Amino acid sequence: MGFLRKLIYRFRLFLLRRKLGKISRIKRVVNYSGAESFVILFEADNNGGSGFIGELARKIEKDGKRVSLIGFSGLAKSRGGGKKDTASGAHIYGKKDFGWTLKPVADGLKRITEGEFDVLLDLSHPGSVHLKYLAVLISAKFKIGARHPDYLDVFDLVLEVGDDFGAEELARHAMHYLKIIKTKS
């Protein structure tokens, strides 16, 4: 990583931490049966979607829960505005859908940050600062993501996984833990 990329990353990390300090939210442990709404953040592949995401969303919706899928493609050069992926039903955004201070400028992203969700599941790579910033902005009672030293305060349930761990495995583990969590009714 070059000097300029490191500098930009550190600046964006500073913005993320500053926003995290300003936002107050009531954290609550939510299990799978108690959750009614999910938002899943993921990195889209070269075609704009991700194969297993649609299947995961269908499984969750089959249990009577609402699911919002937000994908991010770093390859998108122009403003996507939330292009809908027909295979998964996800809205795919690119770098141009965020301002230089990482604030969402696309209407769909603004709407999703104004919503209220029970569970946020972040399946993105730790280096995806755009999705981590979005995870901070989205109001969710329970946030789940992979462990990374820069983003420990973003998530309530931090999954310790290696660098070779894929998004599909992360989703499988997160769903497993959500299903075994016991909460008071």
N, C-alpha and C positions, 0 to 999 in steps of 0.2 A: 504494500500500500504506500503510495507516494505521500510526500509531505502535505500537499494540498488536500488530498482525500482525508488524511488524518485530521487536518485542521477543520475541514467541513464536518466530519463525523463528531469531533469534540464540540463544535459549536451547536450542532443539532442535539447532541446529548445534553448540553447545558440548557437548551430550550425545553427539552423534554422534562428534565428535572425541575425546572422552574415552574412549568405548567402542573406537574405532579404535586408540587408544594402548594399551589393555589387552589387546587380542586379538593373539596372535601366530599367524602362519600361515606355512606354507612356500609361497612363491610359485613357480610353475612354469609355463613356457610350454607350452601344450597346443594342438596343431593339431586340425583337425576329424576326421581319420582316427584320431587317438589318443584322442579323447574318447569316453567311454562314457555319461556322464550329463550332462544339461543342466538348468539351472533358468533360466526366463525370467521376468523381472519386467516388468510393463507396467501402464499405466493403462487401466482399463476405461471404456468409453463409457457413455452414459446408459442403455443397455439391459443393462449389466452385463458385456458381453463386448467383444471387439475382433475385427473381421472376419478379418484376415489371420493372427492368432495361431494359430488352429486349423490353418490350412493350413501354416504354418511348422512347427508341431509334428508334423504328419503327415509332412512331408518329412524331418524329422530322424529320426523313428521308423522310417521306411521304410529308413533306412540302418542300422538295428539299434541305435539309441541310446535310452536312457531320457530322457524329458522331463517336467519338472514345471513347470506354468504357474501363476504367482501374479499375480493382477490386483488392483488397488486402485481403488476407486471413492470419490472424495471426497464423492459425493452420498449415500452410504449413511448414514442417520441412526441406524439401529439396528444392533446387533451382528449381523453377517452370519454369523460363524462359518465362513466359507469356503464360501459358497453356490456350488454347482457350476453353471457355465455349460454347458448341454448342447451348444451349437454348437461351442465350442472345447475343452471338457474342462478348462477352467481353474477354479481355485478363486478366487472373488472375495471380497475382504475390504474392510472400511470402516474409518473412523476409530475406531469403537468397539472394534475388534479389537486396538487398541493402547492401552496405558496412557498417562497424561499425560506419562510420561518416555520414551515411544516403545517401551517394552518390549512385545513381543507377548503378548497375553492369550488369544487364540484358540488352541485345542488344535492345529489344523492348522498354524498359524504356528510354534508351539513345536516341532512334529515336523520341520518343514522346516529349522529352524535347527539341529537335532541331526543332520541328515543330512550326507553327504559327496558333493560333486559335482565333476566335472572342470571344467565351464565354467558361469559365471554370466553371463547376458546381460541387462543392464538397459536396457530400451527406454523407460523413463519420462522424463517432463519433468524438467529439473534442479530445479524447484521442489518436486518431490514428496519431501519429506524423510522421509516414512514408508518409502517404498521404498528410499531411500538407506540409511537405518538398517538395514533388513532386509538389504540387500546387504552391510553390514558384518558382520552376525551370521551370515549363511550361510557355511558352510565350503566354499569352492571353490578349486581350485588356480589357476584363471585367471579373472579378472573383467574384463568388457568393459562400457564405458558411454560416454556422451557427455561431452565436456569441459565442465566448469563449474569456476570458480576455487574454489568452496567444497568440492568433492568430488574433487580431483585424487588424493588419497592412497587413495581407496576402490578405484579400478580399476587393473588392470595394463596394459590396452590402452585408451587414451583416444582416442576418435574425435573429431576436430575437425569439428564441424558447426554450421550456423547455426541461429538460432531458428525459421526456417520449415521446418526439416528434420523430417519426420514419422517416426513410429516404424517404419513399414514400410520407409522408405529406410534408416534406421539399422540395422535388422535385415539388410537386403540387404548393406550395406557390412560389417557385422560378420561375416556368414557368408562373404563374399568373402575377408576377411583371415584368417579361421580356416582356410580351405581353402588359402591360399597360404603359410602359415607352415610352415617346414621345421624339424623338430626331430630330434635324434639318437634313434635307436631304443634 
